[in-house]
């Protein structure tokens, strides 16, 4: 059963499941979910807790033994298994599937790790555990989902969640829920009454928004110029090397060009996703980009990317992020193809 983090508390109040699978690339939600399950498990007299990490050479018998052995001081236990890649391998898959087939009411097993795709979710071991438990995906929050999370956190700490404050926190801490939580807790300490103005909040809050190059690419594929410019600004202030951004732009251009060429030859997109390792959650982004960009625009992008690549290798770009902004906006596309960039 799939459950989103904001619904976990309601589920826990109804009782514990035998298995919990918590995967994703948003650490704040993941930590909160794990802690909530720990607290509920302790309240239900799961007094013993073991933590295992699957790394190279991990012996899966350790998990089997842990699930079958209880200490003299506890009749119930919780086992936390960190699975960083989300892929247990053939031996691990057999062990996990076997555990799912005969769940022990006195043993609670929690698996957690990074983001996983449909390839993992469609495996037998994952489906077996999911059928007997709960899968909680923890992904970065955006838009209304982020605003709702901030509003709930403000209200929980007794701070009036007026729209301007929610919007301010969203803009400043987008892409970094941990920072958002810290800023909200700081506001609660500074203004224990819960009453503050927007001006007071602006003075207290530090801009903590953090983005990755991969998030930038998704925004470009989506065709959102304002958000793309904001992300570029944050990447620059965080000291991300321009060559890393350029690498990502070139890679996405190559993917779009290859997809467009294949489609022009009568090949369906559905047959191309696996070849280009484009998972289902990102397929609509590529479809949007291909609908916006034609062959001429992609060719113009190729020229600009090539010229910028040569210039940056020769260290003749005084303000590389200005040029990167220009290149990013061509993915939207915006009418910048005839605007020359000065590398002198």
N, C-alpha and C positions, 0 to 999 in steps of 0.2 A: 504494500500500500504506500503510495507516495503522499507525503505530507510536507507542507512548506513550514519554515521555521516559526512563523507567527501563529501557527495552529498547534504547535507541539504541546504547549501548556494544557490546552483543553484535552488533548489526547492522553497526556500523562495523568490527568485527574480522573480519567476513566479506567486507568490501570496500565501496568507495564506490559510491553510486548517482549517476546523471547529474543528478538534480534532488532538492532537498529543499525542502519547504514547511513552514515553522514559523510557526504562527499561534496566538494566544491572548492572554489578559489576565493571565497570571502571568509577570512579568518574570524572576524568578530561574531558573525552568526554561528559559525561552526563551534567556537569556544562556548558560546552561550547555550547551544543545544546540548553539547556534551555535559556541561555543568548541570543543566536542568535534569538530565537523565541520571546523573550521579546522585543529585540531591533526592530525587524521587526513589531511586533504588535504595539509598540509605534509609529513607523513611519506611520502606517496605522490608527492612531487615536484611538487605544484601550487604552485610557488614564487611565482607572481604572483597578487595578489588585488586586485580592483577593487570599489568600493562605489558603488552608485547608489541614489538615492531618487526615487520617483515622487511628484511634486507637481504643482501646477497648471502646465500648459504643458510637462510633461516630454516630451522628444523620444525616442520609442521607437527611433529609428534608433541612438541611443547604445548601447542594449542589443544590437542586431543587430551593430553595428560591434565592440563589445567582445567578442562571442562569436566573431568571425571574425578578430580581430587579436591576435597574440601579440607580446610584446616580443622583442628580440634575445637577452635573457638568460634566457628561460624558454620551455619547450616545452609547459607545461601551466599553466592558470590557473583560479582560482575567482572567480566573479562573485556578489556579494551584492546583491540587489535588495530594498530596503525598500518594501513596499506597505502603507502605514498603514491604508487602508480595506479592503484585501483585494479591491478592485475595480479592475481595470486599464482599464476602459472598452473600447469597441469596437476601437480601434486596438491597444491593448495586448493584448487577448485574442487577436487574430489573430497578433501577433508571438509570443506565448508558445506558442500552439498550433503555429505553424510550427517553433519551436525543439524542441518535444516530438516532432515527426514525424521530425526528423533530428538526434538527439543526437550531440554531438561527444565522443568518449572523452577528449579532452584539455581539455575545458571542463566545469567543475562549476558549476551554477547553484543558488543558495540564495535562496529568496524568504522574507521574514518580515514580519510585521505583527500588527495587533490581532486580536481574536476575530472569527471568520467564522461565518456560519450555513450552513444547508443550501442556501440560494439560491446561494451562491458555490461550495460543494462540488459542486453539480450542473451547473455550467457546463462547456462543452466544453473550455475551456483548462485548467481545474483537473483534470478527469478525465484529460486527455491527459498532463499533467505527473505526476499521481499514478500513472498506469499505468507510467511510465518511472522513477519515483522513490519517494520516501517522504513521507508527510504526517504531521507530528508536532503534535498539538494540545496546547497548554500552558494548562491551566485550573487555578484554585486547588484545592489539595488539602484534603480534609476527612476527618474520621473515621479509619478504619483506613488509608486511603491516606496521610494526613498522618503518622500514627504510624510507618508503615513507612519513609517518607522520612526522618524524624528518626532512627529506629533505624539505618538504613543510614549516615547521615551521622556519627552518633556512633561507630559501629563503624569506619568508615573512618579516623577520627582517633584511634582507640585508646581511646575512652572507653566504659566499661561501660554499655550501654544497658538499665539496669534499668527495669521498667515505670513506677515512680513518676517517674523523671526524664523519660522519654518523655512521660508525661501532663502534667508540669509545663511542658515546652517547648511542647507542643501547645496548652495553655491560654493561655500567655503570648504566643505568636507566631502564633496562628492567623490566617490571612488575610494573612500577611506572611512568605513563605519567605526573603526576603532577610535579614530580622531574625533569623529562626531560624538561618540559616547563620552569621551574625555572632556570635550568642550561643553556638553550639556551638564555633566557633573560639576564642572568648574562654575558654570552659571548658577547652579543650585547652591554652591558654597558661598558665592559672592552675594547672591540675592536670595537668602533663605525664605523670604516671604513669597517668592514666586512671581513677584511683580517687577517688571523692568521694561524699559523703553527700548526701541530699536537702536537708538544712539548708544545706549549703555551696552547693549549686546555687541555692537560693532567694535567698541573699544576693547571688549574683553576677549573676543574671538580672534584666533589666529588662523590665517588661511592654510588649511591642512589638506586640501584636495590633492589626490594623487591619481595619476593615470598611467597606463602602460601603452607602449607602442601598439600592442594588439587591440586595445580598446579604441585607439585612434583609427586604426584600419577599419574596424567595424562601423564607426561613425561615418567614415568617408564612403564606404560601400552603401550605407543607408542614405547618404546625400544630405547630411546636416552640417552646413558650413559654420554656423555660429558655434556649435559644440566642438567642431574640429579646431577652430581657431583657439578656443579656450584651452583645449587639451594641449595643443602645441605650445602655448604660453607656459603651461604648467610643466611640460616636459623640459622646456628650456631652463626654467628656474630650478628644476631638480638636477640640472647638469647632465642630462642625457646627451650623449654624443650625436651630432647631426648625422654621422654616417650610419648609425643604427636606424634612425628614422628613414633615411634614404634607402637602406637595404630593404626595409619593410615595404616602402612604396614601390620599389622595383619588382619585388616578389609578387605583390598584388597586381601590378600591371601585367606581368607575365601570365599570371593565372587568368585574368580577364581576357587578355588577348588570345590565349589558347582556347578558352571557352567560346569566345565569339567566333573564332575561326572554325571550330568544330561544328557549332550550330549552323554556320553558313554552308557547311558541307552536308547538312541534313541530319546531323547526329543529335539526338535528344539530350537535354541536360541531365535527365535522370540517369543516363548511362555514364555520365562524366563525373558525378560526385565522388564516387569511390576512387577513381583514378587520381583525382586531385586532392584527395583526403579532405573533402569539405563535408562536415557532418551536418545532420539535419537542422540543427539549431542555427546554422549560418547560411543555409542554402537560399533562404528568401532574400538575404542581403545581396548575394551575388546576382540573383534575378533582378532585383531593383537596379543595381549598377548597370547590368547589361541592357536594360530597357532605356536607361538614360544616355549611355555612351555609345557612339557609333564608331565605325572604323577610322574615320578621319581624326576624330578626337583622340582615340587611342594612339594613333600614329604621331600626332602632335605631342602627346604626353611622352612618348618614347624619345623624341628629339630633346625635349626639355630635361628629362631625367638623365640622358646621356651627357648633355652639356654640363649639367650640374655635377655629375659624377667626376668628369674630367677636371672641372675647376676646383672641386674640393680636394682632390688628390694632389693638386698643385698648390694648395693653400692660398688660393687667390679669391676666397669668398670672405669678405670682412664681416658680413652679418648673415650667416648661413640659415638661421631660422626664418628670416624674411623670405628668402628664396624657397625654403621648405613650405612656407605658408602658401606661396604662389603655386607650387607643385600640387599641394593637397587640394587646393580649390579647383584644380583642373579635373579632379575626380568627381566633382559635384554634378555637372561641369559648370564653371563660370567662364565668361568670355575673356580669358586672359592669354589665349594662345598666341596673339600677335604682340604681346607685351614682352619686349626683350629684357633679359636680366643682365645687369652690368657687373661683370666679374673683374673689372679692372680697378 
